[in-house]
Amino acid sequence: MKRLLAAVVLAIGSLAPALALAAPDQYLGDLSIYGAPSAVQPNVLLIIDNSGSMQDKVPGEAYDPNILYSGTRATNAVYKGGDKNSTTYYISDVNNVTTSCGGTDPKFLLTTFGAYRGRSLSSTGSCATKGSGTYYRGNYLNYLDYLKQNKTTTRAKIDIAKDVVKQIIATTSGVKFGVMVFKYSGGTGQGGQFLNETIPGTPKDFKYVSTVKEMDAPTYIDPITKIPSPITNRTALISAVGSISPQGNTPLGETLFEARRYFRGEGSAFGNDAALTNGKFTSPVEYPCQKNIIIFVTDGMSNSDNDPALKTLCNNGDCDGDGIEPRDLNHILDDVAYDLYHRDLRPDLPPYKKKEQYVTTYTIGFGLDGSDTDAVALLSRTADSNHGGGEYYNTNSQQELTDAISSIIIEMLSTDTSIAAPVAAVSPENRTYGSGRVFMGFFKPAEEGAFWGGNLKKYGVLSGNNPAIIDVSGNFATYVDENDDHFDDNTNATLPVDAINGTFRATAKSYWSTDVDGSKTDEGGVGQLLQAKQAASRTIYTVTPTGTSRVEFNATNITSTMLGVTDTPTQTDLINFIRGQDVYDDNTNGNRTENRLWTMGDVIHSKPLVVNYATYPFNATNEADCSKNNSIIYVGSNDGMLHAFRDCNGQELWGFIPPTMLENLKFLKDQNHSYFVDSTPVAYIHDVNRDGTIDPTKGDKVILIFGTRRGGGAASTKSRGAYFALDVSIPSDPKFLWKIVSNPTVTSGIVATTGFEELAESWSEPKLVRMKIGGAEKIVAVIGAGYDNVNEDSRYGATQRFTGTGTVTSSDSGDGAVTSSGTSAPKNPTGRGIYLIEVGTLAAGSLNLAASGQKIYSFTYNSTAAPYSSMTFSFPSEIAAIDVNNNGYTSRLYAGDTGGNIWRFDVGDPDKTKWTARKLFSSNPTLTGDTGRKIFSKPSVVSEYGYKMLFFGTGDREHPLNTAIVDRIYALIDRDQTFTATESNLMDVTTDQLQTTTIASGAGSIKDILNTLNDSGNYGWYIKLNQNSGEKVLSSPLVFNKVAYFTTHTPGTVVITDPCEAPGNLGTGRIYALDYKTGEAVLNYDRTNDSSTTTNKRAKGEDGILLRSDRVMTLGQGIPSSPGVILPPGGGGKLMIGEGGALATGKTTPGGGIIPLYWRQK
């Protein structure tokens, strides 16, 4: 049985004063792709059991808005749906709520029905421009509490079902609804039928048929006057539902079979003449991307499924091959659901991104209470991942039925996804190759006010020349469709209707999981293990604001002042909530000492780090043996902490809450999504004898360093950031080493670290390098000075100027072809430059940590000294480091900034006074015109004879929906030039001239183009991303075997002729594969042009024609991660890309070799 409701997070009245004192950075940034309402409304068909047994009674009582229910909520205040147990209101008075929002009247709905589901509302009651949410009037929430306490008042199940369905229809906007019931002929149930009722206020000869319709459209248009009816479909459907009465048997399968014929636009099997046009249903499926779901509410087992028409389905009705049908058609419900989910509903519509049209079936047992085991089994099977693809809910009261249907609507509009790159671990047996394991973080965006759940899962990699992702049982975990033909490359089977390359199979079972979990965030993985662990037994550490060593996170060590709350009870509740206890009764069952519904927070930008503490013969048995497998996985999460999980069994070893997060923990229960440890940890591993085993008694050490990205950041005035270091040489006994903090809040009690005044939000993943400085050999962490959120979040589009306000609001979203206003310099700017920080000094084989955490050097803004006076933009990305002298020490660094510049830092001289910096390239050479490009990711560097090549792209990651500029893919040559190069010094290869030219000789010929590219006066090439509006490079590229791989994201844009491309989808992810020297296509990504004829030899690839369109392939929806390479033992390289909850793989070009270069792990 599925848990009722998603996990919700609560706010407490006593926390309210603190909100104004230290508002955290809650800007959506790249998460804004999840907030737009869809242009295509989903179809929802509610099937209501109206059999005779629905007259039986269960606990329930109708809501009356005129009754003032006593309770803890203010009667007329408005509360967010994700926070509906809170005593802190979101809107102070329902009378302040707008009467018009997205075509609906939220004030009326809240006043009359107690709820509103639709476009987001602001805290003042106005209509927001984006996002969606659920809102409740305080009186209605008090009524729900009353229902929990009052179990003596009962009602007929049919009356409760009608009230719940009417309330859902009345209060939910942006969804098309229809209703079907059982059809009775002489008291015997035969199939299903739509309601066909006379509606008050409509002509006598008009009857409303309850097929799926746009709810706010008029019921009819007068054929003579052409005037639309003032009565909407919503009003008519609510009225029609009120006419349902119980009688007869329970033909579950026949009713779903009739619904199937409706969705397919076929004729009726049971005489539903009123719903037919020219003898056929009109399918509600209008668009190929449209979501379609059926919610089936019933109180019993099928007992009347016997119509011969059922045997026309699949193999005599046996779609799932269980052998029960046609012998017993009363079990055919799951077969019909299977067909609805696995067969294309509308073959006449084109597939959308390789997805065909299908229906997801949800089932709700109402009043079964598990007593009818056959019914429960059938309903569970009907909705499972192998049949209907939905969920089964068991309900026994009015409140539970309301919660179940609400949860289904929320689930329908949510997505399990990922952004951070998956990580292929290093083998604990052979460090030259991968371990054959892949780790991937997940998160699930929730409606406003709700807790964003997260997870970390582990999968295997099948070794060989064609590595594939496998689950713990050795079965294929994902579908592989690298040639985009909708057939699985491994099995040759047709992909399911909702699958693309990289989609996790519903049958996949990740490591550590007890059951199949696929890509579902709230099932399997470390999250499921953590949720099952008793909150009080968890080991969670922190450091007090003025402390220098770790302490247990408990009420003894952590005071209310440290947490920013006002009293001891609130302090205790907050600490227990963070530990995982359901102190605020999220699931409304009255138990406040049990575990929360889900404990682990979203894993968004933090990539898991796997540290192997010992070598061992690598096999499945040893891997699961914790006495042999001592590997630990470190990952950050937005539940407040850095986690350490054991690889052998997935159990949490400990969590660590950075001291700068303590006063922000109260915002975990805030109305908006908050960030905490949202960055990636890195580790320096000092293995004295290099035997692969960490033995601290021999001087071995593991030093963990991490930032927090937006976590701990400020919403206004001046950006703030922090880095932390832990000694995890003994993984079960972590020791706090140091912290670096800039601009801490006055209330935190933390003192700023001297010398790091330029440090902004800690976005830059530390680059760990070995350097020779002043005769000493040092391990150094190099970081960009960070992301200046208070200035950059409000700058978007074609401008290099700032607003100068130093304040960011959610309205600064930058959606569409817009450019921010402002002509001034930034206010309190930070992040301008890079820092070099000592990790330790190497001497005689030992690692001395005496100066660990101290600044070695900084290249930061200086208004009076060139080139530092040109460092006017922040440096959020990881730094690229290379050894130019081939002596084992880093001597050169490269970094990009948000002004679209690439900087070079020469640090090879042991004398720091001889270190230099210069701006190597600018993608925005002027302050007007074609400007606004930003660099957020590390360049990839390739060494060529006599020069270096840098590969990078531009794209404003924090405004992914902006379309005002054309971003670029760059390959920049560093010939030690002393000037700042611009695009005028690079060759534009946007149109792929080398493979498209037909000129045999002279200007424009292949020889001429190559001469230009290879000329010493040329400094690289670039490609304009001008074929898809708003396309951006949002992650670091990969250069492998002379091919440069870039991933891009294109936002959903409004295209009238194609609503499927309108805002509301997650945008499109793509991968480019380019010849690193020329920018040409190297892989046959576009097979539609293979029949083209060409005389151009460079366009003739080994397996087809190579033209401009062959450079790029669509991956799927969402923001793709950086491309990575799987290097399993005994096999070749394989691309690996995380994409919207999928794990896509791709081909690499053959050739090249693998050279192990190991002295650290990161």
MOGI-V414429 format. One record per backbone hydrogen bond with DSSP energy under -1.0 kcal/mol. NH is the residue of the N-H (numbers start at 1). CO is the residue of the C=O. E is the energy in kcal/mol with one decimal. If there is no record, write none. Layout:
nh: {NH:NH}
co: {CO:CO}
e: {E:E}
This chain:
nh: {2:9:15:16:18:19:22:25:31:32:34:35:43:44:45:46:47:48:49:52:54:55:56:58:60:67:77:78:79:81:82:83:84:86:90:91:94:96:97:98:101:104:107:109:110:111:112:113:114:116:117:118:120:122:125:128:131:133:135:136:137:138:139:141:142:143:144:145:146:147:148:149:150:155:157:158:160:161:162:163:164:165:166:167:168:169:170:171:172:173:176:177:178:179:180:181:183:185:188:190:193:197:202:206:208:210:211:213:217:219:222:226:229:233:234:236:237:238:239:240:241:242:243:244:247:252:255:256:257:258:259:260:261:262:263:264:265:266:273:275:276:277:280:281:290:293:294:295:296:297:298:303:306:310:311:312:313:316:317:318:319:328:331:332:336:337:338:339:340:341:342:343:345:349:352:355:356:359:360:361:362:363:364:365:366:367:371:373:376:377:378:379:380:381:382:383:387:388:389:393:395:398:401:402:403:404:405:406:407:408:409:410:411:412:413:414:417:420:423:425:427:433:434:435:438:439:440:442:443:444:449:450:454:455:457:459:460:461:462:470:471:472:474:477:479:484:488:489:492:495:499:502:503:505:508:511:513:517:518:520:523:526:528:529:530:531:532:537:538:541:542:547:551:553:554:558:563:565:571:572:573:574:575:576:577:578:579:581:582:583:585:588:596:602:603:609:611:623:624:625:628:629:630:632:633:634:635:637:638:642:643:644:645:646:647:650:653:654:655:656:657:661:664:665:667:668:669:670:677:678:678:682:684:686:694:698:699:700:701:703:704:705:706:709:711:713:715:717:718:723:724:725:726:727:728:733:735:737:738:740:742:753:756:759:760:761:763:767:769:771:773:774:776:778:779:780:781:782:783:785:786:787:789:791:792:793:795:799:802:808:812:813:816:818:820:824:831:833:834:835:836:837:838:839:840:841:842:843:846:848:852:853:854:856:857:859:861:865:869:870:871:872:875:880:882:890:891:892:893:894:895:897:898:900:902:903:904:905:906:907:914:915:916:918:920:921:922:923:931:935:940:942:944:947:948:949:950:951:952:954:955:957:959:962:963:969:970:971:972:973:974:981:985:986:987:989:992:995:997:1005:1009:1010:1011:1012:1013:1014:1018:1019:1021:1022:1023:1025:1026:1031:1032:1033:1038:1040:1043:1044:1045:1046:1048:1049:1050:1058:1061:1062:1065:1068:1069:1070:1071:1072:1073:1074:1075:1076:1079:1085:1090:1092:1099:1100:1101:1106:1110:1111:1113:1115:1116:1118:1121:1124:1126:1131:1134:1135:1136:1137:1139:1142:1143:1144:1146}
co: {392:82:12:13:15:16:18:713:28:29:31:32:291:176:293:178:295:180:297:248:51:52:53:155:153:64:74:91:136:134:448:80:81:83:78:78:76:93:94:125:104:101:98:105:106:107:108:109:109:135:171:133:131:126:122:120:35:118:116:79:114:77:75:137:138:139:140:141:142:143:144:145:146:58:56:54:156:157:158:159:160:161:162:163:164:165:166:167:168:117:42:213:44:210:46:193:191:188:185:183:181:208:199:203:197:195:209:177:214:231:227:222:220:217:215:232:233:234:235:236:237:238:240:241:50:250:251:252:253:254:255:256:257:258:259:260:262:261:271:272:273:280:277:266:287:43:360:45:362:47:364:250:304:307:308:309:310:314:313:315:317:324:328:329:332:333:334:335:336:337:338:339:357:346:355:352:497:340:292:388:294:391:296:393:298:395:368:371:372:373:374:375:376:377:378:379:384:382:384:363:365:59:397:398:399:400:401:402:403:404:405:406:407:408:409:411:443:604:439:437:433:430:1127:425:459:423:457:455:417:453:671:447:600:442:440:438:470:436:468:460:475:509:471:469:503:481:493:480:488:486:496:479:500:477:505:458:510:508:508:517:520:456:524:525:526:527:528:534:535:655:551:544:542:540:552:554:559:560:567:568:569:570:571:572:573:574:575:576:594:581:582:585:580:452:442:634:632:619:620:622:625:625:628:611:645:609:643:641:602:656:635:654:633:651:631:646:644:644:539:642:541:658:661:662:664:665:666:667:637:676:708:705:703:701:613:695:696:695:686:684:726:682:724:762:708:710:23:806:716:740:706:738:704:735:702:730:727:725:725:723:721:741:753:756:785:787:761:782:780:778:776:910:773:771:840:769:837:767:835:833:875:761:787:788:788:789:792:797:824:715:809:811:961:816:796:802:758:831:859:783:857:781:854:779:779:848:777:846:843:841:849:838:851:836:836:834:832:862:865:867:868:870:831:894:892:770:882:882:905:880:903:901:874:897:921:895:918:893:916:891:911:912:906:904:902:902:981:900:929:897:951:949:947:944:974:942:972:940:970:968:934:955:956:959:816:1023:952:1021:950:1019:948:920:982:983:1020:1022:989:992:993:1002:1005:1006:1007:1008:1009:1010:1015:985:971:987:969:967:1024:1028:1049:954:1045:1043:1040:1074:1038:1072:1070:1032:1068:1055:1058:1059:1062:1050:1116:1048:1113:1046:1111:1044:1080:1042:1075:1083:1087:1089:1096:1097:1104:1099:1107:1108:1071:1069:1069:1067:1138:1136:1134:1128:1126:1146:1124:1144:1142:1139:502:1137:1135}
e: {-2.1:-1.3:-2.1:-1.4:-1.1:-1.0:-1.6:-1.3:-2.3:-2.0:-2.0:-1.5:-2.9:-2.7:-2.4:-2.9:-2.7:-2.4:-2.0:-2.2:-1.7:-1.7:-1.9:-2.2:-2.2:-1.9:-1.1:-2.9:-3.0:-4.5:-1.3:-1.4:-1.2:-2.1:-3.2:-2.1:-2.8:-2.2:-1.4:-2.7:-2.4:-1.2:-1.5:-2.1:-2.7:-2.4:-2.8:-2.4:-1.1:-2.2:-3.9:-2.2:-1.7:-2.6:-1.6:-2.9:-1.9:-2.7:-2.7:-2.8:-2.3:-2.9:-2.0:-1.8:-2.2:-1.7:-2.1:-2.0:-2.1:-2.1:-1.6:-1.6:-2.4:-2.5:-3.1:-2.6:-2.1:-2.9:-2.3:-2.2:-2.8:-2.6:-2.5:-2.3:-2.3:-2.5:-2.5:-1.9:-1.1:-3.2:-2.6:-1.1:-1.6:-2.2:-2.5:-2.7:-2.9:-2.3:-1.1:-3.6:-2.9:-2.1:-1.8:-1.8:-3.8:-1.9:-1.2:-1.9:-1.3:-2.6:-2.3:-2.1:-2.7:-2.4:-2.5:-2.3:-2.9:-2.2:-2.0:-2.5:-2.5:-1.3:-1.6:-1.7:-2.6:-1.6:-2.0:-2.2:-2.2:-2.1:-2.1:-2.1:-2.0:-1.9:-2.5:-1.8:-1.2:-2.8:-1.8:-1.4:-1.7:-3.3:-1.3:-2.7:-1.6:-2.8:-2.5:-2.4:-2.8:-3.0:-2.4:-1.8:-1.0:-1.9:-1.6:-1.7:-1.4:-1.3:-3.1:-1.8:-1.4:-1.7:-1.3:-1.8:-2.1:-2.1:-2.0:-2.2:-2.4:-1.9:-2.0:-1.8:-2.6:-2.1:-3.0:-1.8:-1.1:-2.2:-2.5:-1.7:-3.3:-1.9:-2.9:-2.9:-2.7:-3.2:-2.2:-1.2:-2.4:-2.5:-2.4:-2.8:-2.5:-2.4:-2.4:-1.5:-1.5:-1.4:-2.9:-2.2:-3.3:-1.7:-2.2:-2.2:-2.7:-2.3:-2.2:-2.3:-2.5:-2.0:-2.1:-2.3:-3.0:-2.5:-1.2:-1.3:-2.7:-1.5:-2.8:-1.5:-2.0:-1.3:-2.9:-2.6:-2.9:-2.9:-2.5:-2.6:-2.3:-1.9:-1.4:-2.2:-2.0:-1.7:-2.5:-2.8:-3.0:-2.2:-3.5:-2.4:-2.8:-2.5:-1.9:-2.5:-2.4:-1.3:-3.2:-3.7:-2.6:-2.2:-1.8:-3.5:-2.1:-3.1:-1.8:-2.5:-1.5:-2.4:-2.3:-2.3:-1.1:-2.2:-1.7:-1.2:-2.7:-2.3:-1.4:-1.4:-1.1:-3.3:-2.1:-1.4:-2.7:-2.9:-1.4:-2.5:-1.4:-2.4:-2.0:-2.9:-2.5:-2.5:-2.3:-2.4:-2.4:-2.4:-1.8:-2.8:-3.3:-2.0:-1.6:-1.8:-2.9:-1.2:-1.5:-2.9:-2.8:-2.6:-1.4:-1.1:-1.7:-3.2:-1.1:-2.3:-3.1:-3.1:-1.9:-1.4:-2.2:-2.7:-3.1:-2.5:-2.8:-3.0:-2.4:-2.3:-3.7:-1.2:-1.8:-2.6:-2.8:-2.1:-1.3:-1.0:-2.0:-1.8:-1.1:-2.0:-1.5:-1.5:-1.1:-2.5:-2.4:-3.3:-2.9:-2.2:-1.5:-1.6:-1.9:-2.6:-3.1:-2.6:-2.2:-2.0:-2.4:-2.5:-1.5:-2.2:-2.3:-2.0:-2.4:-2.3:-2.7:-3.4:-2.3:-2.6:-2.1:-2.7:-1.1:-2.5:-2.4:-3.2:-1.5:-1.5:-3.6:-1.7:-2.2:-2.6:-2.8:-2.7:-2.8:-2.1:-2.0:-3.0:-3.0:-3.1:-3.2:-2.8:-2.4:-3.0:-2.3:-1.8:-1.7:-1.2:-3.0:-2.0:-1.6:-2.0:-2.1:-1.4:-1.9:-1.7:-2.5:-2.0:-2.7:-1.5:-3.7:-1.4:-2.2:-2.8:-2.7:-2.7:-2.8:-3.1:-1.5:-2.4:-3.1:-2.2:-2.3:-3.3:-1.5:-3.3:-2.0:-3.1:-1.5:-2.3:-1.7:-1.3:-1.4:-2.0:-1.3:-1.9:-2.4:-2.7:-2.4:-3.0:-2.3:-1.8:-2.7:-2.6:-1.9:-1.8:-2.4:-1.8:-2.3:-3.5:-2.7:-2.8:-2.1:-2.2:-1.9:-1.8:-1.6:-2.1:-2.4:-1.7:-2.2:-2.4:-2.0:-1.4:-2.6:-2.7:-2.6:-1.6:-1.8:-2.9:-3.4:-2.8:-1.7:-2.0:-2.7:-1.3:-1.6:-1.9:-2.2:-2.0:-3.1:-2.7:-3.2:-2.3:-3.1:-2.2:-2.1:-1.5:-2.6:-2.5:-1.9:-1.3:-2.4:-2.1:-2.6:-2.6:-2.3:-1.9:-2.3:-2.5:-2.1:-2.8:-2.0:-2.0:-2.4:-2.6:-1.8:-2.1:-2.3:-2.3:-2.3:-2.5:-1.1:-3.2:-3.9:-2.0:-2.3:-2.3:-2.4:-2.1:-2.1:-1.8:-1.3:-2.8:-3.4:-2.0:-2.5:-3.3:-2.6:-2.3:-2.4:-1.9:-3.0:-2.2:-1.1:-1.9:-1.3:-1.4:-2.2:-3.4:-1.6:-1.7:-2.2:-3.4:-1.2:-1.0:-2.7:-2.1:-3.2:-1.5:-1.2:-2.5:-2.1:-2.8:-2.4:-1.8:-2.7:-2.2:-1.2}
